[in-house]
Structures are given as structure tokens and as C-alpha cells.
Amino acid sequence: NNLNVIDKFSFSSDGNASDIADVTVARYYLCGQSATTHGYTSGGHDGSSNQNVIDKFSTSSDANATDVGDLTVARYGTSGQQY
């Protein structure tokens, strides 16, 4: 199933995640990255093709992601990084 969910959960205590926002394209096998103020998702597969989408969302407010660019090659199943 393709999902557009951005889940939020605590790193400092145990508990369930909450659906707080959406990515721009529902997809699976996408990759997650993080920076100090924002999270990112990239790539993925929408059920018919690989995606080149780079989405950005705030870690301090609950708001939908925005498409901020494209990968050089559409791909899925890659690994995440932290900046």
C-alpha cells in the first residue's frame, strides 16, 4: 500500500506514533533523512513507477511536506542519512 503519512513519535519516552501530516506523493520504500530543523523523504515507489521526489517537513510544527526538489535518478529502497 502507498502511504502519505508523516508519523511523529518521541525519542525520549515509549509511546505510539501520531499521524501529524502528509508527504506530497503517496509512496512506499521511500528514504528518510534528517537535519537539525527539518525532516526529508526522498524517492520511493508509487505502485507504478519509481519516484524522484524530495519532500521537506518541519520537525517543530505539524504541517504537510513540500516538494523541494528532485533526485538525479528516480529510485526506491535506499538508506537514510542525518545531517
Beta strands, then each sheet from edge to edge (+ up, - down):
strand 1: 3-8
strand 2: 18-27
strand 3: 31-34
strand 4: 38-42
strand 5: 51-58
strand 6: 66-75
strand 7: 81-82
sheet 1: 1+ 2-
sheet 2: 6+ 5- 4+ 3- 7-
end
